[in-house]
Amino acid sequence: MTDNLIWITLLVKLGVVASVASVLARVTTFRRLFFAESRSQPQTLALLAFFLVPLTLGVWLRFWVPNFLAADISFETVILLGLLVGPGWAMLSGGVLSVPAVLHHEYLALPFNIVLGLAAGAISRFVEREEIWSFTPFIDLSLYRWIRRNLIKPRIDRQFLLLVLIAVMEMARDWIAHAFPHRLFALLASNLWLQALVWLCAPISVGVAIKVWNVLRVEMSLEEQKRLLLEARLDALQRQINPHFLFNTLNSVSSLVRSQPEMARQMTVKLANILRALLKDHDAYVPLREELKFTDDYLDIEVVRFGADKLRVEKDIDPRTLDVLVPSILLQPLVENSIKHGLEPRILGGTVTLRSRLEGDRISIEVSDDGVGMTGRPESAIRRTGAGIGMKNVQERLEVLYGNQASFNVVSNPGRGTVVSIELPASTSSSS
């Protein structure tokens, strides 16, 4: 084995390690299994398959393709699995990766890989998990950090210790390969400086893979934090709308207790249905048919309070939209706003109309009334009167759930009424 071949092999090996780590990072199943807080035995075996299938073929490739020694990264793989998965699984993986070598008379590959997996797993128990993830392949930075820390306060730098231990394990492999030729694969150079690069290449290769996966881990953590933040914001918005809605509904019921007790009783039953729907745990999305059923109970209460001659309800619902998922409690705040601020000030009352249409992969929902309308720009009128708690809440929830994929428009003409239009991506429970 010439020194030029060793030099080229070291450079190619770094590229192979980075490529394999990057390719695995793009696989959704690998990410889910690799970064899971806990894994069952079948899940761990599935995770190991992502490593063992291609990398065992890489060991075979070393024998099939002359001088393509960089395909064999079994040493780095066993160390990575020992550090990140555990000693037992690393020892098992080391045994699998050694099969092609043993079949080609490198009999020491099996015991060496098993001991290597055990040693890497033992190191993982000594080094903190975050120290493993922050392990850097940049040797000069590790040395600088180690010197700076120990000048101020001498202590064991476990990251630097990890770097040294990986290099020492590479030295041990080289010594065994030199002592027992053709029984264990290793890169043996004729001069010391190149052999030192071989020893340093091992921790650098391990560090490159860890860096690739750590970047992905940080991105996934940020995405999870963003998701939790959006859920918290959505929950806060939900908590805001429920008391507001219940307060207005209770006022409607109380206004009929003395004058029309039978109607008040009917309204109480409707209110119980509404409370049951509000208090049970429900998803952020519900089929439109459930949302319409919830809104119907509210409208029944309002029709009784206003009178059927003053409050009329019309529906123009596309049957294809009934199974489309929409945010829960989407329509009731808009209907309430139409009644309270559009029709109630009008002596003759009026009509609330609900419409839905399915247009391609988007659903269009409309709530309109023929009430008094709003003066000035509808959005500014909503903010100015304070009547827009419900409408503003709907807007904010749409922003949280859909971002710029949803639209919310208000068109109002004084004396002629208001139209609130919503467009959302159409998805059903079977496709979500």
N, C-alpha and C positions, 0 to 999 in steps of 0.2 A: 504494500500500500504506500504510494508516494505521498510526499508532503503536499504537493499541489492538489491531489485528489482529496486529502483531508481538509485542506483550506476551502475548496469548493463545496465539499460536503457540509461543512459547518454553516456556510452561507445559505445553501439550499435548505438545510434543516430548519433554520429560522423561518424561512418562507413557508415551508410545509406546515410547521406548527401554527403560524399565524393564519394560514389558509384554512386548516382544519378547524381551528377555534372559531373563525369567522363564519364558516359554512354551518357549523353546528348551531351557532348563535342565531342563525336565521330560521331555524326549524322551530315552529311553535310548540310541538310536542316536547322537544328537547328542553326548551326554556321552561315549560310547565313542570317537567320532572326534575330538572337540575336545580331549580330555585325553590322547590317545594320545601316547606318547613319540616314536613315529615313525609316519609314514603313507605308504602307497604313493600313486602318482598318482591311481588311481581313488578311493581313500579320501578324498583331499583334495578331489577334484571333488565327491564325495558330500557332504562337509562344506560346501563352498561353496554347494551347492544349498539347504541349509537357510537360508542368508542371502539368496541372490540371487533365489530364486523369490518369496518374500513381499515383499521390499524393492524389487524391480524393479516389482512391482505397486503398491507404495506410491508410487513415482515417477509411474506412470501415474495414480494416484488424485489426485495434485496437479493434474493437468490436467483430470480429469473432474469433480471436486467443487470448486466455487468456494470459495475462501478456506480450503480444508483443506490448508494448506501443511506442517503438521507430519507428514504422511504420508511426506514425502521426507526420509529420514535417511541418504541415500547418502553424504554427507560423513563422518558419524561411522562408518558401516559400513566404508568404505575405510580409514580410520585404524585401526580395531580390527583389521581383517584384516592390515594392514601390520605392526602391532605384534605380533600373536599368531600369524599364519600365515606371513607372509613377503612380501617386496616383489613378487616375480613374480606370486604368486597375488592379491595386492592390486591390482596393475595390471590383471590380467585381470578381476577383479571390478569394478573401476572402469569398465572398458570396457563390461561388460554392463549395469551400473547406469545408464550414460549413454545407452543406446539410446533409451528413451522421450523423454529431453530433446532428443537430436539430431533425432529425428523431429518434434519440435515447434520446430525451428529454434534450439535452444540449442546451437549448434555448438561452443562452447568447453567444453561439459561433458566431452566425450571426452578432449581433451588434458589438461584440468585434473585429472580423476579419475586418469588414468594417472600424471601427475607427483605427485599427492597420495599414491597408493599407493607410488611409489618413495621419496618423502620419509619416509613413515611406516615403511616397511621399513628405511630407512637409520637412522632413530632407534632402531629395535628392536635394531640391531647395536651401537649405542653404549650403550644403557641395559641394565642387567642384567635378566634375566627376572623375578626376584623383585621388582625395583623397579617393573616394569610391573604385576605382580599386586597390589602394595601401593599403587598409585597411588590417591589419594583425590580424590573430587569436591568435598571441602570446602575451598574456597579459603583460608579464614581459617586453617585448620590447616596447610595447606601453607606459607603465608606465615610463620606463627609458627615452624614447624619450620625453615624456611630461615633466618630471622633468628637464631634461637637457636643453630643450628649454626655459622653464619658469624661470630657474635660470639666464640665460643670458639675456633674454628679455621677460618679462611676456606678454603673449597673449593667446587667445583662440585657443587651439589645436583642430581643428574640427574632426580629426581622433579619438582622445581620447574621444571627446564629442560624436561621433557616437557610440563608444564602450559603453559608460555610458548610452546613451539613449536606446540602445537595451536592456541592462541589466535592466534598469528602467521599460521598457515595459513588460519584463518578470516578474518583481516584481509585477507590476500591475495585470497581469494575475493571479499570485499566490494568491494575496490578494482577488481578486474577486472570485476565485474558493474556497478559504477558507470561504469567507463570504456567498457564495451561493453554498453549496455542491451539486454536481452532475448536475450543470447547466453550467459548463465550465470545460473543461479538463485542468489539470495542474499537475505537479509533486510536491507533498507536503511532505517534509521530517519532521522527528520528531526532528532533531537537526539542529542548525543554520549553522554549517560548511558545511553540505551536501546541505542544502538549498542554501547556497552561491554558491556552485558548479553548482546547477541548474540555478541560475541567470547568471553565467559566461558561461555556456554551450551554451546559445543562441547566444551571439556575436561570440563565437568560431565557432559554426556551420555555421553562416553566413559568417564568415571570411574564413572558409575552402572552401566553394563553390566559393566565390569570387576569392580566390587564384587559384583554378583549372581553372576557366574561364579566369583569367587574364594571366596565362601562355599561354593559347591558343590564347588569344588576341595579346600578344606580338609576338608569332610565326607567326600569320597571318599578323601582321604588317611588320615583317621582310621579309616574303615571298612577300608581296606587294611591299616593297621597292626594293627587288631583281628584281621583275618583271619590275618595272619602270626603274631600272638601265639598265636592258637588253634591254628594249625598246629604251631607250635613246642612248645606244651604237649602237643598230641596226640602229636607225635613223641617227646617225653620219656616220656610214658606208655607208648608202644609199646616204647621201649627198656627200660623198667622190666620189662614183662611177659615179654619174650623170654628174658633170662637166667634169670629165676625159673622159667619153664616148662622150659627146656632142662636146668637143673640137676636138677630133679625127674625128668625123663624119663631122663637119663643114669644117675641112681641106680637107676631101675627096670631098665635094661638091664644095668648092672654086677652087680646082684644075681643074675642068671641065667647069667653067663658061665661059671662053673665047674660049677654043678649041672645046667644044661640048655642046653648050647651051641647046639643046633639052634633052640630057642626064642629064645635071645639073638640068633642070626643073623636070624631073622624080625623080631625087634623092631628090629634095626639097620636093616633095609630100611625098616621103617615110620618109624623115626627119620629116615632119609635123606629120605623124602618130606616129613616135617614140616620139616626143615631147609631143603629146597628151597623150600618154600612161604614160610618165614620170611625167607629171604635175598633172594628176588626182590623187585623193586619192585612194591608193590601199592597200590591205592587205599585210602582210608579206609573205603570201603564195598565190600562184595562181595555177590553173590546168596546167599540163605540156603542154597541147595544146595551152594555151594562151602564155606561155613562148616561145614555138616554133614559134608562129605567130610573137611575138615581135622580136625574133632573125632573122626570115626570112626577115623582113624589113631591118635590119642592113646588112644582107648578100647580099640582092639585091643591096644596095648601094656599097658595096665592090666589087661585081662582075662587076658592071658598071665601077668602078674606075680601077680595075686591068685588066678587059677584061675576057670574058667567057673562052678564051683559056688558061688563066693563073690561074684562080681561079675556081675550081670546088667544088661543094658541094654535098655530098652524105648523105642520111639518111637511117637509119635502126631502125625504131621506132616500138616498140611493141604496137599494138593498145590498149592493156589492161592498158598501162601506161598513156594514154592521160588524164585521169581524176584524176590521182594521184596529190596531192598537193605538190608543190616544192617551195622553196624560190623564190620570184620575182627577176628578173634580175640575174638569176643564170648562164645561158648559154652564154649570150652576152660577158661578160668579158673573158671567156675562149676561145670563138671563136675569139675575137679580138686579144688575146694573140697569138693564133695559126697563124693568118694571119700576124700580124705585126712582130713577132719574129721568126716564123717558115717558112712561105712561102715568105714573101716580100724579104728577103735577097737572096732567091734562084732565079736564072735567069729564069728558066723554070716554076716557080710558083709551084702549086701542088693542093692537095685535102684536104678539111676539111670534116671530117666524124662525124656525130652525131648518137649515138646509145642509145637505152634504152631497158631495160629488167625488167620484174617483176618476182622476185624470192621469192616465199612465201609471207612474209609480208614486204619485202624490195624491193626498186626500185634501179636499177643500171643504172647510166647515164655515158656516155663516150663521150669525145670530143677528137678527134685525128687528126693529120696532118702528112704528109710525107715530112715535111720541113727539115731545117738544123739541128734541134735538139738543145740540150744544152750541153755545155761542163761541165765536172765535175758533181757533184751531182745536180739534177734538182732544189732542194729547195734552195741550196746556190747560184745557177746561177740566180734564180729569184730575190733573195735579192740583188745580186751583180749588176745586170744590171739595176735595178729599173723598169724593165718591169713587175714586179709582182704586181703592184698596184691592178689590177683586180683580179688576182689569189689569192693574199694575202687577199683581201677583201672578196672573196668567202669563203676562209678558215675560216676567223674570224666570218662571218655571220653564217656559219654552226656550229661553236662552240657555238655561242650565242643561236641559235635556237634549237640545238639538243644535245649539250654536247658531251659525248662519244658515243652516239647512231649513229653518222654519221662518215663516213670515207672519206678522201680526199687523193688520191695517184697520184703522178706524176712519170711517167716512160719515160725517154728520151734517145735516142741513137743518138749520133752525126752523121749527114748525113742521118739519116733514119727517123727522126721525133719524135714527142712527143705524149704521151697518158695521158690524165687526166681522172681519174676514180673517181666517186662519188657514195657512197651507202647511202641511206636514209631509214628511216622507211616509209612504204607506207601507206598513209591515203588519203581518198577522202573527198570531201566537204560534202558528205552525212553522213560520219562516224565521222567527226571531231566536 
